[in-house]
Amino acid sequence: VDERQLPQFDRTTNGDWYYPTNYPVRDYQYTMVQVALLQNTLVSLPTGLGKTFIAAVLMYNYY
């Protein structure tokens, strides 16, 4: 797969990105989203700690 054809995070936004505020902010989720926006990341968490939430926030920021 040619990586140039994959969606990229727009680095010209000066680091601005969206994180929902209508849910309690969990520091570890916030940090994982922040890191995953700019590099490949594998998220491994126990059930119920927000893997789907992290993925949804990332997708929202890409699209």
MIMINU-303363 format. One record per residue (C-alpha): residue number from 1; residue in one letter; chain; z, x, y. Coordinates in steps of 0.1 Angstrom, whole numbers. Example, Ala and Ser with C-alpha at 12.3 -4.5 7.8 and 13.67 -1.06 7.14 Angstrom:
2
<num = 1, residuo = A, cadena = A, zz = 78, xx = 123, yy = -45>
<num = 2, residuo = S, cadena = A, zz = 71, xx = 137, yy = -11>
//
This chain:
63
<num = 1, residuo = V, cadena = A, zz = 0, xx = 0, yy = 0>
<num = 2, residuo = D, cadena = A, zz = -10, xx = 13, yy = 34>
<num = 3, residuo = E, cadena = A, zz = 22, xx = 13, yy = 55>
<num = 4, residuo = R, cadena = A, zz = 2, xx = 9, yy = 87>
<num = 5, residuo = Q, cadena = A, zz = -7, xx = -26, yy = 76>
<num = 6, residuo = L, cadena = A, zz = 29, xx = -37, yy = 70>
<num = 7, residuo = P, cadena = A, zz = 49, xx = -54, yy = 99>
<num = 8, residuo = Q, cadena = A, zz = 68, xx = -30, yy = 120>
<num = 9, residuo = F, cadena = A, zz = 98, xx = -34, yy = 143>
<num = 10, residuo = D, cadena = A, zz = 86, xx = -32, yy = 179>
<num = 11, residuo = R, cadena = A, zz = 103, xx = -1, yy = 192>
<num = 12, residuo = T, cadena = A, zz = 91, xx = -8, yy = 228>
<num = 13, residuo = T, cadena = A, zz = 118, xx = -35, yy = 231>
<num = 14, residuo = N, cadena = A, zz = 143, xx = -8, yy = 241>
<num = 15, residuo = G, cadena = A, zz = 165, xx = -17, yy = 211>
<num = 16, residuo = D, cadena = A, zz = 168, xx = -54, yy = 219>
<num = 17, residuo = W, cadena = A, zz = 171, xx = -76, yy = 189>
<num = 18, residuo = Y, cadena = A, zz = 186, xx = -109, yy = 179>
<num = 19, residuo = Y, cadena = A, zz = 218, xx = -115, yy = 160>
<num = 20, residuo = P, cadena = A, zz = 231, xx = -151, yy = 156>
<num = 21, residuo = T, cadena = A, zz = 263, xx = -159, yy = 174>
<num = 22, residuo = N, cadena = A, zz = 269, xx = -193, yy = 158>
<num = 23, residuo = Y, cadena = A, zz = 285, xx = -176, yy = 128>
<num = 24, residuo = P, cadena = A, zz = 315, xx = -153, yy = 127>
<num = 25, residuo = V, cadena = A, zz = 303, xx = -117, yy = 134>
<num = 26, residuo = R, cadena = A, zz = 312, xx = -95, yy = 104>
<num = 27, residuo = D, cadena = A, zz = 311, xx = -59, yy = 115>
<num = 28, residuo = Y, cadena = A, zz = 296, xx = -46, yy = 82>
<num = 29, residuo = Q, cadena = A, zz = 268, xx = -72, yy = 83>
<num = 30, residuo = Y, cadena = A, zz = 260, xx = -64, yy = 119>
<num = 31, residuo = T, cadena = A, zz = 259, xx = -27, yy = 111>
<num = 32, residuo = M, cadena = A, zz = 236, xx = -32, yy = 81>
<num = 33, residuo = V, cadena = A, zz = 212, xx = -53, yy = 102>
<num = 34, residuo = Q, cadena = A, zz = 212, xx = -27, yy = 129>
<num = 35, residuo = V, cadena = A, zz = 204, xx = 2, yy = 105>
<num = 36, residuo = A, cadena = A, zz = 179, xx = -18, yy = 84>
<num = 37, residuo = L, cadena = A, zz = 158, xx = -27, yy = 115>
<num = 38, residuo = L, cadena = A, zz = 146, xx = 9, yy = 118>
<num = 39, residuo = Q, cadena = A, zz = 146, xx = 23, yy = 82>
<num = 40, residuo = N, cadena = A, zz = 143, xx = 12, yy = 46>
<num = 41, residuo = T, cadena = A, zz = 176, xx = 0, yy = 34>
<num = 42, residuo = L, cadena = A, zz = 191, xx = -12, yy = 1>
<num = 43, residuo = V, cadena = A, zz = 219, xx = -37, yy = 6>
<num = 44, residuo = S, cadena = A, zz = 244, xx = -40, yy = -23>
<num = 45, residuo = L, cadena = A, zz = 273, xx = -64, yy = -17>
<num = 46, residuo = P, cadena = A, zz = 294, xx = -86, yy = -40>
<num = 47, residuo = T, cadena = A, zz = 285, xx = -123, yy = -42>
<num = 48, residuo = G, cadena = A, zz = 293, xx = -143, yy = -11>
<num = 49, residuo = L, cadena = A, zz = 294, xx = -114, yy = 14>
<num = 50, residuo = G, cadena = A, zz = 261, xx = -121, yy = 32>
<num = 51, residuo = K, cadena = A, zz = 231, xx = -104, yy = 16>
<num = 52, residuo = T, cadena = A, zz = 209, xx = -135, yy = 23>
<num = 53, residuo = F, cadena = A, zz = 223, xx = -137, yy = 58>
<num = 54, residuo = I, cadena = A, zz = 214, xx = -101, yy = 65>
<num = 55, residuo = A, cadena = A, zz = 179, xx = -106, yy = 51>
<num = 56, residuo = A, cadena = A, zz = 174, xx = -137, yy = 72>
<num = 57, residuo = V, cadena = A, zz = 184, xx = -119, yy = 104>
<num = 58, residuo = L, cadena = A, zz = 160, xx = -91, yy = 96>
<num = 59, residuo = M, cadena = A, zz = 131, xx = -114, yy = 89>
<num = 60, residuo = Y, cadena = A, zz = 139, xx = -133, yy = 122>
<num = 61, residuo = N, cadena = A, zz = 136, xx = -101, yy = 141>
<num = 62, residuo = Y, cadena = A, zz = 103, xx = -90, yy = 125>
<num = 63, residuo = Y, cadena = A, zz = 86, xx = -124, yy = 129>
//
